[in-house]
Amino acid sequence: TRSALITNDSASAVTYTLQVSNLSGSSITAVVSTPPGTAQDIAAAGNPVVPNAAALATLLASSVQQTRSGLDVKAGQVQLTLTVPAYGVQLVELKAP
């Protein structure tokens, strides 16, 4: 599993292309989690900083998830074009099917 966290600090939605390399296999599944726009800051502590596990679990449970299955891996790479909402965040997880 590979993960990427995408943030958008602007007042407009942003469309972006995520390219991931060094993948094996011929296809992959992407799970894109987008928390609600009303999400708040999550408490974090430590060095390196680690988010509060209970708060993070609650946030992820309220997220909208979109699954894209059967994405073609070409020459060890996959590209996804996604849109992150204004002042939003997305968690993209790539998994073998």
Secondary structure as GFF3:
##gff-version 3
##sequence-region A 1 97
A	DSSP	beta_strand	2	7	.	.	.	ID=ss1
A	DSSP	beta_strand	14	20	.	.	.	ID=ss2
A	DSSP	beta_strand	27	34	.	.	.	ID=ss3
A	DSSP	beta_strand	44	45	.	.	.	ID=ss4
A	DSSP	beta_strand	50	51	.	.	.	ID=ss5
A	DSSP	alpha_helix	53	61	.	.	.	ID=ss6
A	DSSP	beta_strand	64	72	.	.	.	ID=ss7
A	DSSP	beta_strand	78	84	.	.	.	ID=ss8
A	DSSP	beta_strand	89	95	.	.	.	ID=ss9
###
